[in-house]
Amino acid sequence: MSYKEAQKKYAKIGIDTEKVIKDLAAVPISMHCWQGDDVGGFESVGGASNGIQTTGNYPGKATTPEQLMADIEFAMSLIPGKHRVNLHACYGIHKGKVTDRDKLSWKNFKPWVDWAKKTGLKLDFNPTFFSHANVVDGLTLSSPDPQIRKFWIEHGVRCLEIADYFAKELKSTCGINFWCPDGYKDEPSDRLGPRQRMADSLDKIFKKAKYDRKRVIPFLESKLFGIGVESYTVNSHEFVMGYAQSRKILALLDMGHFHLTENVADKISSFLMFFGKVAFHISRPVRWDSDHVIRQNDDLRAAAQEIVKMGPENFIIALDYFDASICRVAAWVLGMRNMQKELMKAMLTPNAQLKALQDAGEFTAQLVLQEEYKNYPFEEVWAEFCKRLGVPAGEEWFKEVQKYEKAVLLKR
């Protein structure tokens, strides 16, 4: 089937494929820099630790800022549309002696901003509350030690001000995500105290930092559990929702941070109702928060449907996984394209018609059509989308990655 034939078929159910192509091209996704080097950063030669870890040792990972930037640029050349790059604070660039995290400044990130201006990319940001000696007993901002809290509070302040620098220099709002690994491996004797200290620390960060709230969008990320904090996490879903709403910032949903039987997509509408905007990390858990490369599965499809139904302009979409068992560049490209494919499928669904059937109680017709529309000629529209944006539509992109891997990655 040709694109023109697919266009006519979709037109019969009220879908304008030209509008879909235009709308999808306008949806930016923030691609996570940490897939390129296993969340290593440029502070030390050690890997991720103290609250986070990655698995695998596939050859060719980036070890310098220049290598990481080059890998990101290459990946972006195979992804249709114009997107963003999500940086962690541990990716600051240091000349000589490493600047510790409580003293980071815009100077450590000027090379990233210069690179972003050159490539036309925009930047988002994250404080790094892990892989550091001051993560003591699994705690940072909730630590009972005031000196530990002071260090991490100052880190949060510096990061907000760096995010403001990004937004000002690149003339684009900058999302900044606060995720802390704080928690306990076994049952705690005090659940309230750590959360009170966490709230107090966050309050101090937002009060002290000098940043423009019109151009910097902070959000706080929750988590159910993690390795080493199986019994209790300070920033639980309930804590994060309460804190974010009371302080008028956003709460962030991460698809990997809930129980596997929970439907994360079902939470989106509630978030949008009460926060007005949804910060969303797209990931794929396998039995736990294992951050696998996202696939076109039911979870991703359901999330994309909700995003499209409620308006992509109301969402801050970012990917969050770090798979070191496969080619890291391929993982970026595959994940970004999979997210775009599911968004397109959602845009090609006559959601208003299906909603009307639901409201009328026509549940048989709703179910039948929901299933039938899944088999409409999406691939032809996707191919046209990729053609217009100058990237391969099918698996040909992987041949380009293999060439890059042979010529660049495997020579490192």
C-alpha positions in Angstrom: 0.0 0.0 0.0 1.3 3.5 -0.8 1.1 6.5 1.4 -1.7 8.0 -0.7 -3.8 4.9 -0.3 -3.1 4.9 3.4 -4.1 8.5 3.5 -7.4 7.8 1.9 -8.1 4.9 4.3 -7.5 7.0 7.3 -9.5 9.9 5.9 -12.6 7.6 5.9 -12.4 7.5 9.8 -11.7 11.2 10.1 -7.9 11.2 10.4 -5.9 13.7 8.5 -2.5 12.0 8.0 -0.9 15.3 6.9 -1.8 16.9 10.2 -0.5 13.8 12.0 2.9 14.2 10.3 3.1 17.9 11.1 2.0 17.4 14.7 4.4 14.5 15.4 7.3 16.5 14.0 6.5 19.2 16.6 6.8 16.9 19.6 10.2 17.1 21.3 11.5 14.1 23.3 14.4 14.7 25.7 17.0 12.0 25.0 19.0 11.0 28.1 22.8 11.4 27.8 23.5 8.7 30.3 22.6 5.9 27.9 25.8 6.7 26.1 28.2 5.8 28.9 26.3 3.8 31.5 25.6 6.8 33.8 29.3 7.2 34.3 29.8 11.0 33.8 33.1 12.8 33.8 34.1 13.1 37.5 35.9 9.8 37.8 36.7 6.5 36.0 34.3 4.6 38.2 30.9 3.5 37.2 27.5 4.3 38.6 27.0 3.4 42.3 25.5 4.5 45.6 21.8 4.3 44.6 22.1 3.3 40.9 23.8 0.8 38.7 23.9 -0.5 35.2 24.5 -4.0 33.7 26.6 -5.1 30.8 29.9 -4.2 29.3 29.3 -3.8 25.6 32.4 -2.3 23.9 32.7 1.2 22.6 31.1 3.4 25.3 31.9 7.1 25.3 34.6 8.1 27.8 35.1 11.8 27.1 32.7 14.7 26.5 33.7 14.9 22.9 32.9 11.2 22.3 29.6 11.5 24.0 28.6 14.6 22.0 29.6 12.9 18.8 27.6 9.8 19.7 24.5 11.9 20.5 24.8 13.8 17.2 25.1 10.6 15.2 22.1 9.1 17.0 20.0 12.3 16.4 20.8 12.0 12.7 18.8 8.8 12.6 15.8 10.1 14.6 13.1 12.1 12.8 12.4 15.5 14.2 14.2 18.0 16.5 14.7 16.9 20.0 16.3 17.7 23.3 19.2 16.3 25.4 18.8 15.5 29.1 22.1 16.0 31.1 23.0 14.9 34.6 25.2 17.0 36.9 27.9 14.4 36.8 28.4 15.2 33.2 30.0 18.6 34.0 33.2 19.2 32.1 36.3 19.8 34.3 39.6 21.2 33.4 42.3 19.7 35.7 40.9 19.2 39.2 37.3 18.0 39.4 34.8 20.5 40.8 32.8 18.9 43.6 29.1 18.9 43.2 28.4 21.5 45.9 30.5 23.9 43.9 29.4 23.3 40.3 28.7 26.3 38.2 27.6 27.2 34.7 31.3 27.2 33.7 31.3 23.4 34.0 28.6 23.2 31.4 29.5 26.0 29.0 30.9 23.5 26.5 27.6 21.7 26.5 25.8 24.9 25.8 28.2 25.9 23.1 27.6 22.4 21.6 23.8 22.7 21.9 23.9 26.1 20.1 26.0 24.6 17.3 23.7 21.6 16.8 20.4 23.4 17.5 19.5 21.1 20.4 18.0 22.2 23.7 19.0 21.0 27.1 17.3 19.6 30.2 19.0 18.9 33.5 19.2 16.7 36.6 21.1 17.0 39.9 23.1 13.8 40.6 22.3 12.5 44.0 24.2 9.2 43.6 27.7 7.8 42.8 29.4 10.0 45.4 31.1 9.5 48.8 28.5 11.7 50.4 25.7 9.2 49.7 26.0 7.8 53.2 24.0 4.7 54.3 21.9 5.3 51.1 20.8 8.8 52.2 21.4 12.3 50.8 18.8 15.1 51.4 17.2 13.0 54.1 20.3 12.1 56.0 20.3 12.6 59.8 23.8 14.2 59.4 23.3 18.0 58.9 26.7 18.2 57.1 25.6 15.6 54.5 22.3 17.4 54.0 24.1 20.7 53.6 26.4 19.3 50.9 23.4 18.0 48.9 21.3 21.1 49.5 24.1 23.2 48.0 24.3 20.8 45.1 20.6 21.2 44.4 20.9 25.0 44.5 23.8 24.9 42.1 21.9 22.7 39.7 18.8 24.9 39.6 21.0 27.9 38.7 22.7 25.8 36.0 19.3 24.9 34.6 18.5 28.7 34.5 21.7 29.2 32.6 20.7 26.6 30.1 17.2 28.2 29.6 18.6 31.7 29.3 21.4 30.8 26.8 19.3 28.5 24.6 16.1 30.5 24.8 14.1 27.5 25.8 12.5 26.4 29.1 14.7 23.8 30.9 13.1 21.0 32.9 15.1 19.9 35.9 14.3 16.6 37.7 15.1 15.9 41.3 15.5 12.1 41.9 17.1 11.0 45.2 17.8 7.3 46.0 17.2 7.8 49.7 15.8 4.8 51.6 16.5 1.7 53.7 17.1 -1.9 52.8 15.2 -3.2 55.9 12.2 -2.0 57.8 12.9 1.4 59.3 12.0 2.3 62.9 11.2 5.9 61.8 9.4 6.5 58.5 8.3 10.1 59.2 11.7 11.7 60.1 13.5 11.1 56.8 10.5 12.5 54.9 10.5 15.6 57.1 14.2 16.1 56.5 13.7 15.5 52.8 11.0 18.2 52.6 13.0 20.6 54.7 16.1 20.1 52.5 14.1 20.6 49.3 12.5 23.7 50.7 15.9 25.1 51.4 17.0 24.4 47.8 14.1 26.1 46.2 14.3 29.1 48.6 18.0 29.7 48.2 18.5 29.1 44.4 18.3 32.0 42.1 16.4 31.0 39.0 13.5 32.3 36.8 10.4 30.2 37.4 9.1 31.1 34.0 12.0 29.4 32.2 13.0 26.6 34.6 10.5 23.9 35.4 11.5 21.8 38.4 9.9 18.4 39.2 10.3 15.7 41.8 10.5 12.0 41.0 9.0 9.2 43.1 10.1 5.6 43.3 8.6 2.4 44.8 11.9 0.7 45.7 15.4 0.0 44.4 18.4 -2.2 45.1 19.6 -1.5 48.6 16.3 0.3 49.5 13.9 -2.5 49.1 11.8 -1.8 52.2 11.4 2.0 52.2 12.0 4.9 49.9 11.8 8.4 51.2 10.4 9.9 48.0 7.4 7.6 47.7 4.6 8.3 45.2 2.5 9.8 48.0 5.2 12.0 49.4 6.2 13.3 46.0 2.6 14.1 45.0 2.0 15.9 48.3 5.2 17.8 48.3 5.0 18.9 44.6 1.4 20.0 44.9 1.9 22.0 48.1 5.0 23.7 46.7 3.6 24.3 43.3 6.2 22.3 41.3 5.6 19.3 39.2 5.7 15.6 40.2 7.3 13.3 37.7 6.0 9.8 36.7 8.7 7.2 35.7 7.3 4.1 34.1 9.9 2.0 35.9 9.2 3.2 39.4 5.9 1.4 40.1 4.8 -2.1 40.9 4.7 -4.1 37.7 1.0 -4.8 38.1 0.2 -1.0 38.1 -0.8 0.7 34.9 1.3 3.9 34.9 -0.7 5.3 32.0 -3.8 5.3 34.2 -2.1 7.8 36.5 -1.5 10.4 33.8 -5.0 11.9 33.7 -5.0 12.5 37.4 -1.6 14.2 37.2 -2.8 16.4 34.4 -6.0 17.4 36.3 -4.1 18.6 39.4 -0.8 19.7 38.1 -1.7 21.1 34.7 1.4 19.6 33.1 2.9 16.1 33.3 6.6 15.3 33.5 7.1 11.7 32.2 10.1 9.4 32.1 9.6 6.6 29.5 11.3 3.4 30.6 10.7 -0.3 30.6 11.0 -2.3 33.8 11.5 -6.1 33.7 10.6 -7.5 37.1 12.0 -4.3 38.7 13.2 -0.9 37.8 15.8 -2.3 35.4 15.6 0.4 32.8 15.6 -1.7 29.7 15.4 -0.1 26.2 11.7 0.7 25.5 9.8 -1.6 23.1 6.6 -1.1 21.3 4.7 -3.0 24.0 1.3 -2.5 25.6 2.6 -0.3 28.3 4.3 2.1 25.9 1.2 2.1 23.7 -1.1 2.9 26.6 1.2 5.8 27.7 1.3 7.2 24.2 -2.4 7.1 23.8 -2.9 9.1 27.0 -0.3 11.7 25.9 -2.0 12.2 22.6 -5.5 12.3 24.0 -4.6 15.0 26.5 -2.3 16.9 24.2 1.5 16.4 23.8 1.9 20.1 24.6 0.9 19.3 28.2 3.7 16.8 28.6 7.5 16.9 29.2 8.6 13.6 27.7 12.0 12.2 28.4 13.5 8.8 28.0 15.3 7.1 31.0 17.1 3.8 30.5 20.7 2.7 30.5 21.4 -0.7 28.8 25.0 -1.6 28.6 24.4 -5.0 27.2 23.9 -3.8 23.6 25.3 -1.1 21.4 24.5 2.1 23.3 23.9 4.2 20.2 21.5 1.7 18.8 19.6 1.7 22.1 19.2 5.5 21.9 17.9 5.4 18.3 15.6 2.4 18.8 14.0 3.9 22.0 13.4 7.3 20.5 11.9 5.9 17.3 9.7 3.5 19.3 8.4 6.4 21.3 7.6 8.3 18.2 6.0 5.3 16.5 3.6 4.8 19.4 2.8 8.6 19.5 2.0 8.4 15.8 -0.2 5.3 16.2 -2.1 7.2 18.9 -2.5 10.3 16.6 -3.8 8.0 13.9 -6.6 6.7 16.2 -10.0 8.4 16.0 -10.1 9.0 19.8 -13.1 11.4 19.6 -15.2 8.7 18.0 -14.1 6.1 20.5 -14.8 8.4 23.4 -18.3 9.0 22.0 -19.0 5.3 21.9 -17.8 5.0 25.6 -20.1 7.8 26.7 -23.0 6.3 24.8 -22.4 2.9 26.5 -21.6 1.2 23.2 -18.9 -0.9 24.7 -19.1 -3.7 22.1 -18.6 -1.3 19.2 -15.8 0.5 21.2 -13.9 -2.8 21.7 -14.3 -3.9 18.1 -13.1 -0.7 16.7 -10.2 -0.3 19.2 -8.9 -3.6 17.9 -9.6 -3.0 14.2 -7.8 0.4 14.2 -4.7 -1.3 15.5 -4.3 -2.9 12.0 -4.6 0.2 9.9 -1.7 1.1 7.6 0.4 2.9 10.1 3.7 1.9 8.5 3.0 3.9 5.3 2.4 7.1 7.3 5.6 6.5 9.3 7.6 5.9 6.1 6.3 9.2 4.7 7.1 11.0 8.0 10.7 9.7 8.0 11.1 10.5 4.3 10.1 14.1 4.8 12.5 14.5 7.7 15.4 12.8 5.9 15.9 9.7 8.0 15.5 5.9 7.1 12.0 4.6 7.7 12.8 0.9 8.4 15.7 -1.1 9.8 18.1 0.5 7.3 19.1 2.9 10.2 20.7 0.0 12.0 23.1 -0.5 9.1 24.3 3.1 9.6 24.8 2.3 13.3 26.9 -0.8 12.4 29.1 1.3 10.2 29.6 3.9 12.9 30.3 1.2 15.5 32.9 -0.4 13.3 34.5 3.0 12.3 34.3 4.8 15.6 33.0 2.9 18.7 35.1 -0.3 18.5 38.3 1.7 18.0 38.0 3.3 21.4 
